[in-house]
Amino acid sequence: MVDPAAVAHLICIALSATAPAPVGDGERRLLEDVLTQQLGADALVDVKAAIDGEGRDAAAARLATRLVGLPRAQLEYLAVVAGGAAEGGSGGGERSAEIGGTAATTQSSPIPIGRASAGAPSPADATAVIRAEQRHIADITTMLGPDHPDTLAARLGLARVYRWAGREYDAIRVLERVLADRERLFTAGHPDTLAARTLLRRWRAALKPQELPPL
């Protein structure tokens, strides 16, 4: 099981002004969007105010009480997105969290995003979350267009969901397309481009050569 307290801690790391870099704006926007979808707009306002007024640990404790009631699949998806938004190099020292009984440090990766983050999801859970993310991408593309940063962030969210579901090949293919579009639309040194490039390198390095999709 995913620990709501650990997920809350990751969310507060990502939303904190001292979150490690490189964290692209798209990563944070995706997390804010998902958090609003799951808990309502007031939850995002409350957690940001608590971080500023009470500190990250106190804010995480308050947020955890709201996460307890979420269905397991939704909590696991929020953990994937929060881990992605908190990911990216050192900065502020090494932090650890317990996700499904597995210790992980945020210095290299806040959670082992993918099947190891909370154990393999059931096929029904994986299908439900993938379809929900695909609907979200369709909606945001209609509203904002295919090249909007929020649309690209949503597509990156789909890549993370594929990896969480154990579909590493699909995850890398989606991430490669996101990176190509960010390189086309932004500068090579833009935080969103750097975040996608770093993530792709990590994901490809985690697979055996025979498991990698062709370049």
C-alpha positions in Angstrom: 0.0 0.0 0.0 1.1 3.6 -0.7 1.6 5.6 2.5 -0.5 8.8 2.4 2.0 10.5 4.7 4.8 9.8 2.2 2.8 11.0 -0.7 2.0 14.2 1.2 5.7 14.7 2.0 6.5 14.4 -1.8 3.8 16.8 -2.7 5.1 19.4 -0.2 8.7 18.9 -1.5 7.6 19.6 -5.0 5.5 22.6 -4.1 8.1 24.1 -1.8 10.1 27.1 -3.1 13.3 25.1 -2.2 12.5 22.1 -4.3 15.5 20.6 -6.0 16.4 21.5 -9.6 15.9 20.9 -12.4 12.1 20.9 -11.9 10.3 22.3 -14.9 7.3 24.5 -14.5 5.3 21.9 -16.4 6.0 19.3 -13.7 4.7 21.5 -11.0 1.6 22.5 -13.0 0.8 18.9 -13.7 1.0 18.1 -10.0 -1.2 21.1 -9.1 -3.7 20.1 -11.7 -3.9 16.5 -10.5 -4.1 17.6 -6.8 -7.0 19.9 -7.7 -8.7 17.1 -9.6 -8.3 14.7 -6.7 -9.1 16.9 -3.7 -10.5 20.2 -5.0 -9.0 23.6 -5.6 -9.1 24.4 -1.8 -6.6 21.6 -1.1 -3.9 23.2 -3.3 -4.5 26.6 -1.7 -4.4 25.2 1.8 -1.2 23.2 1.3 0.7 26.1 -0.3 -0.4 28.4 2.6 0.6 25.8 5.1 4.0 25.4 3.6 4.6 29.1 3.7 3.1 29.6 7.2 3.9 26.4 9.1 6.7 24.7 7.2 6.8 21.7 4.9 6.5 19.0 7.6 3.5 20.5 9.2 1.9 21.0 5.8 2.5 17.4 4.9 0.9 16.2 8.1 -2.2 18.2 7.4 -2.4 17.1 3.7 -1.9 13.4 4.7 -5.3 13.5 6.6 -7.0 14.5 3.3 -5.2 11.8 1.3 -6.3 9.0 3.5 -9.8 8.8 1.9 -8.6 8.6 -1.7 -9.1 5.3 -3.5 -5.8 3.3 -3.8 -5.4 3.8 -7.6 -5.9 7.6 -7.3 -3.4 7.8 -4.4 -0.8 5.7 -6.4 -1.2 8.0 -9.4 -0.8 11.1 -7.2 2.4 9.5 -5.9 3.7 9.0 -9.4 3.0 12.6 -10.4 4.3 14.0 -7.1 7.5 12.0 -7.3 8.0 13.3 -10.8 7.6 16.9 -9.7 9.9 16.5 -6.8 12.5 14.7 -8.9 15.8 16.3 -10.1 19.2 16.3 -8.6 20.4 17.2 -5.2 19.6 20.3 -3.3 18.7 20.5 0.3 20.3 17.2 1.2 19.2 13.7 1.0 15.5 13.0 2.0 13.8 9.7 2.3 10.2 8.6 2.2 8.4 5.3 2.6 6.3 4.4 -0.4 4.6 1.0 -0.1 7.3 -0.1 2.4 10.2 0.8 0.1 12.7 3.4 1.2 13.8 5.8 -1.5 15.8 9.0 -1.4 14.9 12.2 -3.3 18.6 12.9 -4.0 18.6 10.6 -7.0 14.9 10.0 -7.4 12.2 10.7 -4.8 10.4 7.4 -5.4 11.3 4.5 -7.7 8.7 5.7 -10.2 7.2 2.7 -12.0 6.3 -0.8 -10.9 8.5 -0.5 -7.8 6.8 2.6 -6.5 3.9 0.7 -4.9 4.0 -2.8 -6.4 2.5 -3.6 -9.7 -1.0 -2.2 -10.0 -3.9 -4.5 -10.9 -4.8 -4.5 -14.6 -8.1 -2.8 -13.8 -6.4 0.0 -11.8 -3.8 0.5 -14.5 -6.4 0.7 -17.3 -8.6 3.1 -15.3 -5.8 5.5 -14.6 -4.4 5.3 -18.1 -7.8 6.0 -19.6 -8.4 8.9 -17.2 -5.0 10.5 -18.2 -5.8 10.0 -21.9 -9.1 11.8 -21.4 -7.3 14.6 -19.6 -4.8 15.0 -22.4 -7.7 15.1 -25.0 -9.5 17.8 -22.9 -6.5 20.0 -22.3 -5.4 19.7 -25.9 -8.8 20.9 -27.0 -8.7 23.8 -24.6 -5.1 24.9 -24.9 -3.7 23.3 -28.1 -1.1 20.6 -28.6 1.9 22.9 -28.1 0.9 24.5 -24.8 3.3 23.7 -21.9 0.4 22.3 -19.8 -0.5 19.9 -22.7 3.1 18.7 -22.8 3.1 18.3 -19.0 -0.1 16.2 -19.3 1.6 14.0 -21.9 4.5 13.5 -19.6 2.0 12.5 -16.9 0.8 9.7 -19.3 4.4 8.5 -19.7 4.8 8.3 -15.9 1.5 6.4 -15.7 2.6 3.9 -18.4 5.8 3.3 -16.4 3.9 2.9 -13.1 1.8 0.3 -14.9 4.9 -1.6 -16.1 4.7 -0.5 -19.7 8.2 0.9 -19.9 8.4 0.7 -23.7 5.3 2.9 -24.1 6.5 5.2 -21.3 9.8 5.8 -23.1 8.2 6.3 -26.5 5.8 9.0 -25.0 8.6 10.7 -23.2 10.8 10.8 -26.3 8.0 12.6 -28.1 7.5 15.0 -25.2 11.2 15.8 -25.2 11.3 16.3 -29.0 8.4 18.8 -28.7 10.0 20.7 -25.8 13.2 20.9 -27.8 11.2 22.3 -30.7 9.2 24.8 -28.7 11.6 25.8 -25.9 15.3 26.4 -25.7 17.6 23.5 -25.0 18.4 24.9 -21.6 14.7 25.5 -20.6 13.9 23.7 -17.3 11.1 21.7 -18.8 13.4 20.5 -21.6 16.2 19.6 -19.1 13.8 17.8 -16.9 12.4 15.6 -19.8 16.0 14.9 -21.1 17.2 13.9 -17.6 14.2 11.7 -17.0 14.6 9.9 -20.4 18.2 9.2 -19.6 17.3 7.7 -16.3 14.5 5.6 -17.7 16.6 4.2 -20.5 19.5 3.5 -18.1 17.2 1.5 -15.9 16.3 -1.0 -18.6 18.5 -3.8 -20.0 19.7 -3.3 -23.5 17.4 -5.8 -25.0 14.4 -4.1 -23.3 15.1 -0.7 -24.8 13.1 0.6 -27.7 15.2 1.4 -30.8 16.5 5.0 -31.1 
